[in-house]
Amino acid sequence: MTYKWNYLTLTTDQKNKKNELTKEIQIDPVLTELLLKRGISSVEEAQKFLYPSLSDLHDPFLLPDMEEAIRRIEQAIGNKERILIYGDYDVDGTTAVSLVYKFLRKITNNIDYYIPDRYDEGYGISIQGIDYAVETDVKLIISLDCGIKAIKKVAYAKEHGIDFIICDHHMPDEELPDAVAVVDAKRADSIYPYNELSGCGVGFKLIHAFSIRNGLAFSDIEPLLDLVAISIAADIVPITGENRVMMHFGLKRLNANPSFGLRGIIEICGLSKKPITVNDIAFKIGPRINASGRMMNGKEAVDLMLAGDMSQAREKAVNIDKYNEDRRELDKRITDEAVDFVDNRFNIAEHKSIVLYNETWHKGIIGIVASRLTEKYYRPAIVLTKSGGMISGSARSVNNFDVYKAIEACKDILENFGGHTYAAGLTLKEENLSEFKRRFDEISFEEIESKMMQPQITVDAEISLNAITPRFVQELALFNPFGPENENPVFVTRGVLDAGGSKLVGRGFHHIKLELVDRTVSEPVQAIAFSSDEHFKKIKEKQPVDVCYTIEENRHGGSTYTQLLVRDIKG
């Protein structure tokens, strides 16, 4: 794959601030540049970024309808009304339900939780879920990570004497459900300073507000940040602002003293004696939690996260790991079928997007398959299947193309839709499929430029190998946790050579374990370049090449060492 390297540069104003900021915060000038390129230009902003503090969390009562939400919860507890915690079946929804349920069950016994079945009920609030609430004498439903568009469902609940508190982070329509409270920072009338919270993050703000109003110490809810960290990494929300603070302290909790349920998942992932990172959550922990809702029912994931001891946690983690293995097998088979269709029966050169439909494909896997297609063909992809008499699909996108808005433009022929800029879901009737394909293809053709379909690497800075000192690596670690909108910085070094020890490694010998030098160092720097064997010959011939890479700290045998993770090689 050929990547285009895009270099971030400083504006004139940023260049003028560089020396002063470097002097004030006393870090390497290259790292000061990275701060400026992230829009951080004052000492105060830099201190908050490099040294996150829980005191930087915003007042939860700035969220719309938070006062009303807390009053209604207090009323329900005081009147011994039954409360149902309702959430989506993905990682964000199940962590949110686990968090709010764990908190409230210490205050009231009149509480239950509900996760809709992906296949029988679909996304969001369901009639079946409300009927369950009626049958179990629930008077208040708190929905998490869903509900912002459930106008008819909330009205149905109201007809049965059930109030709703909606805690969501998705984009609302102009009309809001007639709930007691609609807590969503993306509301048009919101004055909340940060609108990129995860669904679980909104749940945390709810219990934070309740704690403030009822004189509970923050230390009572701080342990629940491990669940918030899982949701932030798995739901791919920006790791900026409040999310960065909660992720920072959530990761600390995950590494030091996670809940029994999360410890069970950590063990099954083989991460017990390793530092857990955002990538570990995104690629190991998150997929296992998700597998429950994809293959069976997300309620099992909540059961795991609420485990009261390690024996129970290990038993449930084994089950969820089995679901994940089944998910992997399905994922590979359906992805292979989708790729075969695109390569042999879909003229990719004539399209700037991919929309595939196969009624036999497993609904729980299509989002993963859409991601695979986007990665392979670098085009927005929508994968659709049949479920409950309707066509349901998942969409994934490329940089600078808002797939949610593109789907929203077709809302008159959709039954339901929701999501974010780069990931969305939709449901439609079969008779509208052809028209949807035509419209989505037309929108993508108009809005996607050719350069958006070429994979790109954003380069933060160009450095020589001698810049990678222990102090530099230590200061760079302050930029953690990495993720969307705070990516691990990418560096370029030009004219590097093999120091003599570079070799092919791995199954099939497609990866290169590199020992690199440039004109500034004599001691080789260790690096790894995955799936890059086509460059091996020129490297062993000691031809100079340019490499772009991230700087990683790895552990082996109890010791820590620095290694470059090479993203691309040119030369």
C-alpha positions as CSV (number, residue, x, y, z in Angstrom):
1,M,0.0,0.0,0.0
2,T,1.3,3.4,-1.0
3,Y,0.9,6.1,1.7
4,K,1.0,9.8,1.3
5,W,2.9,11.6,4.0
6,N,1.3,14.8,5.2
7,Y,3.5,17.1,7.3
8,L,2.0,19.2,10.1
9,T,3.6,22.7,10.2
10,L,3.5,25.5,12.6
11,T,1.8,28.9,11.8
12,T,3.8,32.1,12.2
13,D,2.0,32.8,15.5
14,Q,2.8,29.3,16.8
15,K,6.5,29.7,15.9
16,N,6.6,32.9,17.9
17,K,5.2,31.1,20.9
18,K,7.4,28.1,20.7
19,N,10.5,29.3,22.6
20,E,8.5,30.9,25.4
21,L,6.3,27.8,25.9
22,T,9.4,25.5,25.9
23,K,11.0,27.7,28.5
24,E,7.9,27.8,30.7
25,I,7.1,24.1,30.7
26,Q,10.7,22.8,30.3
27,I,10.3,20.0,27.8
28,D,12.1,19.2,24.5
29,P,11.4,21.8,21.8
30,V,10.2,19.1,19.4
31,L,7.6,18.2,21.9
32,T,6.6,21.8,22.4
33,E,5.9,21.8,18.6
34,L,3.7,18.8,19.1
35,L,1.7,20.7,21.7
36,L,1.3,23.7,19.5
37,K,0.2,21.5,16.6
38,R,-2.5,20.1,18.8
39,G,-3.8,23.6,19.4
40,I,-2.2,23.9,22.9
41,S,-0.6,27.3,23.1
42,S,-0.6,28.5,26.7
43,V,1.2,27.3,29.8
44,E,-2.1,26.5,31.5
45,E,-3.4,24.4,28.6
46,A,-0.1,22.6,28.4
47,Q,-0.1,21.8,32.1
48,K,-3.7,20.5,31.9
49,F,-2.7,18.3,28.9
50,L,0.5,16.9,30.3
51,Y,-0.7,16.5,33.9
52,P,-4.4,15.6,33.8
53,S,-6.3,16.3,37.1
54,L,-9.8,15.2,38.2
55,S,-10.4,18.8,39.2
56,D,-10.5,19.6,35.5
57,L,-13.8,17.6,35.1
58,H,-16.7,19.9,34.4
59,D,-19.7,20.6,36.6
60,P,-22.2,17.8,35.6
61,F,-25.1,20.2,36.3
62,L,-24.1,22.2,33.2
63,L,-25.5,19.3,31.2
64,P,-29.0,20.0,30.0
65,D,-31.8,18.6,32.2
66,M,-29.4,17.2,34.8
67,E,-31.2,18.9,37.6
68,E,-34.5,17.3,36.5
69,A,-32.8,13.9,36.1
70,I,-31.4,14.0,39.7
71,R,-34.7,15.1,41.2
72,R,-36.5,12.3,39.5
73,I,-34.0,9.7,40.6
74,E,-34.2,11.0,44.2
75,Q,-38.0,10.9,44.0
76,A,-37.9,7.3,42.8
77,I,-35.6,6.2,45.5
78,G,-37.6,8.1,48.2
79,N,-40.8,6.5,47.0
80,K,-39.3,3.0,46.6
81,E,-40.2,3.0,42.9
82,R,-38.6,0.3,40.7
83,I,-35.9,1.7,38.4
84,L,-34.7,0.0,35.2
85,I,-31.3,0.8,33.8
86,Y,-31.5,0.4,30.0
87,G,-28.6,0.4,27.6
88,D,-27.4,-0.5,24.2
89,Y,-25.7,-3.9,23.5
90,D,-22.3,-2.7,22.5
91,V,-19.3,-1.9,24.7
92,D,-20.4,1.7,25.4
93,G,-23.9,0.7,26.3
94,T,-23.0,-2.3,28.5
95,T,-20.3,-0.4,30.4
96,A,-22.7,2.5,30.9
97,V,-25.4,0.2,32.3
98,S,-22.8,-1.6,34.5
99,L,-21.6,1.7,35.9
100,V,-24.9,3.3,36.8
101,Y,-26.4,0.0,38.1
102,K,-23.3,-0.6,40.3
103,F,-23.6,2.9,41.8
104,L,-27.4,2.9,42.4
105,R,-27.7,-0.6,43.7
106,K,-25.8,0.6,46.8
107,I,-28.5,3.1,47.4
108,T,-31.7,1.1,46.4
109,N,-32.7,-2.5,46.0
110,N,-35.6,-1.6,43.7
111,I,-33.4,-1.7,40.6
112,D,-32.9,-3.9,37.5
113,Y,-31.1,-3.6,34.2
114,Y,-32.1,-4.4,30.6
115,I,-30.0,-4.9,27.4
116,P,-32.1,-5.3,24.2
117,D,-31.4,-8.3,21.9
118,R,-29.6,-7.2,18.8
119,Y,-31.6,-9.6,16.6
120,D,-35.1,-9.6,18.1
121,E,-35.3,-6.0,19.2
122,G,-32.6,-4.1,17.3
123,Y,-30.8,-0.9,18.4
124,G,-32.1,1.4,21.0
125,I,-35.3,1.5,23.0
126,S,-37.6,-1.3,22.2
127,I,-41.3,-2.0,22.8
128,Q,-40.2,-5.4,24.3
129,G,-38.0,-3.6,26.7
130,I,-40.8,-1.2,27.8
131,D,-43.2,-4.2,28.1
132,Y,-40.7,-5.9,30.4
133,A,-40.7,-2.7,32.5
134,V,-44.5,-2.8,32.7
135,E,-44.5,-6.4,33.7
136,T,-41.9,-5.8,36.5
137,D,-43.7,-2.7,37.8
138,V,-40.9,-0.3,36.8
139,K,-41.8,3.4,37.2
140,L,-38.6,5.0,35.9
141,I,-36.3,3.9,33.0
142,I,-32.8,5.5,32.8
143,S,-31.6,4.9,29.2
144,L,-27.8,5.1,28.5
145,D,-26.1,5.3,25.1
146,C,-29.5,5.3,23.3
147,G,-32.9,6.9,23.4
148,I,-32.3,10.4,21.9
149,K,-34.6,9.6,18.9
150,A,-37.0,7.3,20.7
151,I,-40.0,9.7,20.5
152,K,-42.7,7.0,20.0
153,K,-41.2,4.6,22.4
154,V,-41.0,7.2,25.2
155,A,-44.6,8.1,24.5
156,Y,-45.6,4.4,24.7
157,A,-43.8,4.2,28.1
158,K,-45.6,7.3,29.3
159,E,-49.0,5.7,28.4
160,H,-48.1,2.9,30.8
161,G,-47.1,5.3,33.6
162,I,-43.4,5.0,33.1
163,D,-41.1,8.0,33.1
164,F,-37.9,8.2,31.1
165,I,-34.5,9.8,31.8
166,I,-32.4,9.7,28.6
167,C,-28.6,9.9,28.9
168,D,-27.2,9.8,25.4
169,H,-24.3,11.2,23.4
170,H,-25.6,10.8,19.8
171,M,-26.9,13.6,17.7
172,P,-30.5,14.6,18.5
173,D,-33.2,15.5,15.9
174,E,-35.0,18.9,16.3
175,E,-37.8,17.2,18.2
176,L,-36.7,15.5,21.5
177,P,-38.5,12.6,23.2
178,D,-41.0,13.7,25.9
179,A,-38.9,12.5,28.8
180,V,-38.5,13.8,32.3
181,A,-34.9,14.6,31.3
182,V,-32.8,14.4,28.1
183,V,-29.2,14.6,29.1
184,D,-27.1,15.0,26.0
185,A,-24.3,17.5,25.5
186,K,-25.0,17.6,21.7
187,R,-28.5,19.2,22.3
188,A,-28.7,22.5,20.4
189,D,-29.5,24.3,23.7
190,S,-26.6,22.7,25.6
191,I,-24.1,25.0,27.3
192,Y,-21.9,22.1,28.4
193,P,-18.2,22.8,27.6
194,Y,-17.4,19.4,26.0
195,N,-19.7,17.5,23.7
196,E,-17.6,14.4,22.9
197,L,-18.4,12.2,25.9
198,S,-19.0,8.5,25.4
199,G,-22.4,7.1,26.5
200,C,-20.7,5.7,29.6
201,G,-19.1,9.1,30.1
202,V,-22.6,10.6,30.3
203,G,-23.6,7.9,32.8
204,F,-20.6,8.9,34.9
205,K,-21.7,12.5,34.8
206,L,-25.1,11.4,36.0
207,I,-23.8,9.6,39.1
208,H,-21.3,12.5,39.7
209,A,-24.2,14.9,39.8
210,F,-26.1,12.6,42.2
211,S,-23.1,12.3,44.4
212,I,-22.7,16.1,44.6
213,R,-26.3,16.6,45.4
214,N,-26.3,14.0,48.1
215,G,-23.0,14.8,49.7
216,L,-21.1,11.7,48.6
217,A,-17.3,11.8,48.2
218,F,-15.8,11.7,44.7
219,S,-13.7,8.8,45.9
220,D,-16.9,6.8,46.0
221,I,-17.3,7.0,42.3
222,E,-13.7,7.2,41.1
223,P,-13.2,3.4,41.0
224,L,-15.9,3.3,38.3
225,L,-13.6,5.2,35.9
226,D,-12.2,1.8,34.8
227,L,-15.5,1.3,32.9
228,V,-15.4,4.8,31.4
229,A,-11.9,4.1,30.1
230,I,-13.2,0.9,28.4
231,S,-16.0,2.8,26.8
232,I,-13.9,5.7,25.5
233,A,-11.4,3.4,23.8
234,A,-13.9,1.0,22.4
235,D,-16.4,3.7,21.1
236,I,-13.6,5.6,19.4
237,V,-14.5,9.0,20.8
238,P,-11.9,11.7,20.9
239,I,-9.3,11.4,23.6
240,T,-9.4,15.1,24.3
241,G,-10.7,17.3,27.1
242,E,-12.7,15.5,29.7
243,N,-12.4,12.2,27.9
244,R,-8.6,12.5,28.2
245,V,-8.9,13.1,32.0
246,M,-11.3,10.2,32.5
247,M,-9.2,7.9,30.3
248,H,-6.0,8.8,32.2
249,F,-7.4,7.9,35.6
250,G,-9.5,5.0,34.2
251,L,-6.3,3.4,32.8
252,K,-4.6,3.9,36.2
253,R,-7.5,2.0,37.8
254,L,-7.4,-0.7,35.2
255,N,-3.7,-1.2,35.8
256,A,-3.8,-1.0,39.6
257,N,-7.1,-2.3,40.9
258,P,-9.8,-3.1,38.3
259,S,-13.2,-4.5,39.2
260,F,-13.6,-8.3,39.5
261,G,-15.3,-8.5,36.1
262,L,-12.7,-6.4,34.2
263,R,-10.0,-8.4,35.9
264,G,-11.6,-11.6,34.5
265,I,-11.4,-10.1,31.0
266,I,-7.9,-8.9,31.6
267,E,-6.8,-12.4,32.6
268,I,-8.4,-14.1,29.6
269,C,-6.7,-11.5,27.3
270,G,-3.3,-12.5,28.8
271,L,-2.8,-8.9,30.1
272,S,-2.5,-9.6,33.8
273,K,1.2,-8.8,34.1
274,K,1.4,-6.1,31.4
275,P,0.7,-2.4,31.4
276,I,-2.8,-2.0,29.8
277,T,-3.0,0.6,27.1
278,V,-5.7,2.2,24.9
279,N,-4.8,-0.3,22.2
280,D,-5.2,-3.2,24.5
281,I,-8.8,-2.0,25.2
282,A,-9.5,-1.4,21.6
283,F,-8.2,-4.6,20.2
284,K,-8.4,-7.1,23.1
285,I,-10.8,-6.1,25.9
286,G,-13.4,-4.2,23.9
287,P,-13.9,-6.9,21.2
288,R,-14.6,-9.5,23.9
289,I,-17.2,-7.4,25.6
290,N,-18.7,-6.6,22.2
291,A,-18.8,-10.3,21.3
292,S,-21.5,-11.0,23.9
293,G,-23.9,-8.7,22.1
294,R,-22.8,-9.7,18.7
295,M,-23.1,-13.5,19.2
296,M,-25.6,-13.9,22.0
297,N,-27.0,-11.1,24.3
298,G,-25.2,-8.1,25.7
299,K,-26.7,-8.8,29.1
300,E,-24.0,-11.4,29.6
301,A,-21.4,-8.7,29.3
302,V,-23.1,-6.7,32.0
303,D,-23.4,-9.8,34.2
304,L,-19.6,-10.2,33.9
305,M,-18.8,-6.6,34.7
306,L,-21.0,-6.8,37.8
307,A,-19.3,-10.0,39.0
308,G,-19.0,-10.1,42.8
309,D,-15.9,-12.3,43.0
310,M,-13.1,-13.6,40.9
311,S,-14.5,-17.1,40.6
312,Q,-17.7,-15.7,39.1
313,A,-15.7,-13.3,36.9
314,R,-13.4,-16.0,35.5
315,E,-16.4,-18.3,34.7
316,K,-18.2,-15.5,32.8
317,A,-15.0,-14.3,31.1
318,V,-14.4,-17.8,29.6
319,N,-17.9,-17.8,28.1
320,I,-17.4,-14.4,26.6
321,D,-14.0,-15.4,25.2
322,K,-15.7,-18.4,23.5
323,Y,-18.2,-15.9,21.9
324,N,-15.2,-13.9,20.7
325,E,-13.6,-17.0,19.1
326,D,-16.9,-17.7,17.3
327,R,-17.0,-14.0,16.2
328,R,-13.5,-14.2,14.7
329,E,-14.4,-17.2,12.6
330,L,-17.6,-15.6,11.3
331,D,-15.7,-12.3,10.8
332,K,-13.1,-14.0,8.6
333,R,-15.7,-15.9,6.5
334,I,-17.9,-12.9,5.9
335,T,-15.0,-10.6,5.2
336,D,-13.6,-13.1,2.6
337,E,-17.0,-13.2,0.9
338,A,-17.3,-9.4,0.9
339,V,-13.8,-8.9,-0.5
340,D,-14.4,-11.6,-3.2
341,F,-17.6,-9.7,-4.2
342,V,-15.8,-6.3,-4.4
343,D,-12.8,-7.8,-6.3
344,N,-14.8,-9.8,-8.8
345,R,-18.3,-8.4,-9.1
346,F,-18.1,-4.7,-8.2
347,N,-16.2,-2.3,-10.4
348,I,-14.4,-0.4,-7.7
349,A,-12.9,2.1,-10.1
350,E,-16.4,3.5,-10.8
351,H,-17.4,4.0,-7.2
352,K,-16.2,6.2,-4.3
353,S,-18.1,4.1,-1.8
354,I,-19.1,0.5,-1.2
355,V,-22.6,-0.7,-0.3
356,L,-23.0,-4.4,0.0
357,Y,-26.1,-6.5,0.9
358,N,-26.3,-10.2,1.7
359,E,-29.3,-11.4,3.6
360,T,-27.4,-14.4,5.1
361,W,-24.6,-12.4,6.7
362,H,-24.6,-12.3,10.5
363,K,-25.9,-9.0,11.9
364,G,-23.4,-8.9,14.7
365,I,-20.5,-9.0,12.4
366,I,-21.4,-6.5,9.6
367,G,-19.9,-3.5,11.4
368,I,-16.5,-5.3,11.7
369,V,-16.7,-6.3,8.0
370,A,-17.5,-2.6,7.0
371,S,-14.3,-1.6,8.9
372,R,-12.3,-4.2,7.0
373,L,-13.6,-3.0,3.7
374,T,-12.8,0.6,4.5
375,E,-9.3,-0.3,5.6
376,K,-8.7,-2.4,2.4
377,Y,-10.2,-0.1,-0.3
378,Y,-10.0,3.2,1.5
379,R,-13.6,4.1,0.8
380,P,-16.7,4.5,3.0
381,A,-18.4,1.1,3.3
382,I,-21.9,0.1,4.3
383,V,-22.6,-3.6,4.9
384,L,-26.2,-4.7,5.0
385,T,-28.1,-7.8,6.0
386,K,-31.6,-8.9,6.7
387,S,-33.0,-8.9,10.2
388,G,-36.6,-9.1,11.5
389,G,-38.1,-8.5,8.1
390,M,-35.9,-5.3,7.6
391,I,-32.5,-4.6,6.2
392,S,-30.0,-3.4,8.8
393,G,-26.6,-2.1,8.2
394,S,-23.4,-0.7,9.6
395,A,-21.3,2.1,8.0
396,R,-17.7,3.1,8.4
397,S,-15.9,6.0,6.8
398,V,-12.6,7.5,5.7
399,N,-11.1,10.8,6.9
400,N,-13.1,13.9,6.1
401,F,-16.2,12.2,4.9
402,D,-19.1,12.4,7.4
403,V,-20.9,9.1,6.8
404,Y,-23.6,10.0,9.4
405,K,-24.6,13.2,7.4
406,A,-24.6,11.2,4.2
407,I,-27.0,8.6,5.7
408,E,-29.1,11.4,7.3
409,A,-29.6,12.9,3.8
410,C,-31.5,9.7,2.9
411,K,-33.6,9.7,6.1
412,D,-36.9,9.9,4.2
413,I,-36.4,6.3,3.0
414,L,-34.9,5.0,6.3
415,E,-36.8,3.5,9.2
416,N,-34.0,4.3,11.7
417,F,-30.4,5.6,11.7
418,G,-27.9,6.9,14.2
419,G,-24.2,7.2,14.9
420,H,-21.2,9.5,14.5
421,T,-19.0,11.1,11.7
422,Y,-17.1,7.9,11.0
423,A,-19.4,5.1,12.1
424,A,-23.2,4.8,11.8
425,G,-26.0,2.3,11.7
426,L,-29.2,2.2,9.7
427,T,-32.4,0.2,9.1
428,L,-34.6,0.4,6.0
429,K,-37.3,-1.6,4.1
430,E,-36.2,-3.9,1.3
431,E,-38.1,-1.9,-1.3
432,N,-36.0,1.2,-0.5
433,L,-32.6,-0.6,-0.9
434,S,-31.9,0.3,-4.5
435,E,-32.8,3.9,-4.0
436,F,-30.7,4.1,-0.9
437,K,-27.7,2.7,-2.8
438,R,-28.2,5.1,-5.7
439,R,-28.4,8.1,-3.4
440,F,-25.5,7.2,-1.1
441,D,-23.3,6.5,-4.2
442,E,-24.3,9.9,-5.6
443,I,-23.5,11.7,-2.3
444,S,-20.1,10.0,-1.9
445,F,-19.2,10.6,-5.6
446,E,-19.9,14.4,-5.2
447,E,-18.2,14.8,-1.8
448,I,-15.2,12.5,-1.8
449,E,-12.1,13.8,-3.6
450,S,-9.5,11.4,-5.0
451,K,-6.9,12.3,-2.3
452,M,-9.4,11.2,0.3
453,M,-9.3,7.6,-1.1
454,Q,-5.5,7.4,-0.7
455,P,-4.3,6.3,2.8
456,Q,-2.4,9.0,4.4
457,I,0.0,9.3,7.3
458,T,0.1,12.6,9.2
459,V,3.7,13.3,10.2
460,D,4.2,15.4,13.4
461,A,7.9,16.1,13.1
462,E,11.1,15.3,11.4
463,I,14.0,14.3,13.8
464,S,17.3,12.6,13.7
465,L,17.9,9.4,15.6
466,N,20.0,11.1,18.3
467,A,16.9,13.0,19.4
468,I,15.4,9.8,20.8
469,T,17.0,10.0,24.3
470,P,15.6,8.5,27.5
471,R,14.5,12.0,28.6
472,F,12.7,12.5,25.2
473,V,10.9,9.2,25.5
474,Q,9.9,10.0,29.1
475,E,8.5,13.4,28.2
476,L,6.7,11.9,25.2
477,A,5.0,9.5,27.5
478,L,3.2,12.5,29.0
479,F,1.2,12.8,25.8
480,N,-0.5,9.5,26.6
481,P,-3.2,8.2,26.5
482,F,-3.2,8.2,22.7
483,G,-6.3,7.8,20.5
484,P,-8.6,9.8,18.2
485,E,-7.6,13.5,17.9
486,N,-4.6,12.7,20.1
487,E,-2.8,10.1,18.0
488,N,0.6,8.7,18.9
489,P,3.0,11.2,17.3
490,V,4.5,10.1,14.0
491,F,8.1,11.1,13.3
492,V,10.2,10.9,10.2
493,T,13.9,10.3,10.0
494,R,15.7,10.5,6.7
495,G,18.7,8.7,5.3
496,V,18.7,5.8,7.8
497,L,20.9,2.7,7.1
498,D,21.0,-0.9,8.3
499,A,23.6,-1.2,11.1
500,G,24.1,-4.8,10.0
501,G,21.6,-6.8,12.2
502,S,18.3,-6.2,10.3
503,K,16.5,-9.5,9.5
504,L,13.2,-10.9,8.3
505,V,11.0,-12.4,11.1
506,G,7.6,-13.8,11.8
507,R,5.5,-16.5,10.1
508,G,6.2,-16.2,6.4
509,F,9.1,-13.8,7.1
510,H,7.1,-10.8,6.0
511,H,8.2,-8.5,8.9
512,I,11.6,-6.7,9.3
513,K,13.3,-6.5,12.6
514,L,15.5,-3.5,12.0
515,E,18.8,-2.1,13.5
516,L,19.0,1.4,12.2
517,V,21.6,4.2,12.3
518,D,21.9,7.6,10.7
519,R,24.7,10.2,10.5
520,T,23.9,11.3,14.1
521,V,24.3,7.9,15.9
522,S,26.7,5.0,16.0
523,E,24.7,2.8,18.3
524,P,21.8,1.1,16.4
525,V,18.2,1.9,17.2
526,Q,15.8,-1.0,17.4
527,A,12.7,-1.0,15.1
528,I,10.1,-3.3,13.7
529,A,8.4,-2.9,10.3
530,F,5.4,-5.2,9.8
531,S,4.5,-6.5,6.4
532,S,7.3,-4.6,4.8
533,D,9.5,-7.4,3.3
534,E,9.5,-5.7,-0.1
535,H,12.0,-3.2,1.4
536,F,14.3,-5.8,2.8
537,K,16.7,-6.1,-0.2
538,K,17.5,-2.4,-0.4
539,I,17.9,-2.1,3.4
540,K,20.4,-5.0,3.5
541,E,22.3,-3.4,0.6
542,K,22.7,-0.5,2.9
543,Q,20.7,1.9,0.7
544,P,19.6,4.9,2.7
545,V,15.8,5.1,3.3
546,D,13.4,7.4,4.9
547,V,11.2,6.0,7.7
548,C,8.2,7.3,9.5
549,Y,7.4,5.7,12.8
550,T,6.0,6.0,16.3
551,I,8.1,5.5,19.4
552,E,7.0,2.7,21.6
553,E,8.1,1.5,25.0
554,N,8.0,-2.3,25.3
555,R,8.6,-4.6,28.2
556,H,10.4,-7.9,28.1
557,G,11.7,-10.0,30.9
558,G,10.9,-7.3,33.5
559,S,12.9,-4.6,31.6
560,T,11.6,-1.8,29.5
561,Y,13.2,-0.8,26.1
562,T,12.4,1.7,23.4
563,Q,11.5,0.5,19.9
564,L,10.4,2.3,16.7
565,L,7.2,1.0,15.2
566,V,7.7,1.8,11.5
567,R,4.6,2.9,9.7
568,D,6.1,3.3,6.2
569,I,9.4,3.2,4.3
570,K,10.4,5.3,1.3
571,G,13.6,5.4,-0.7
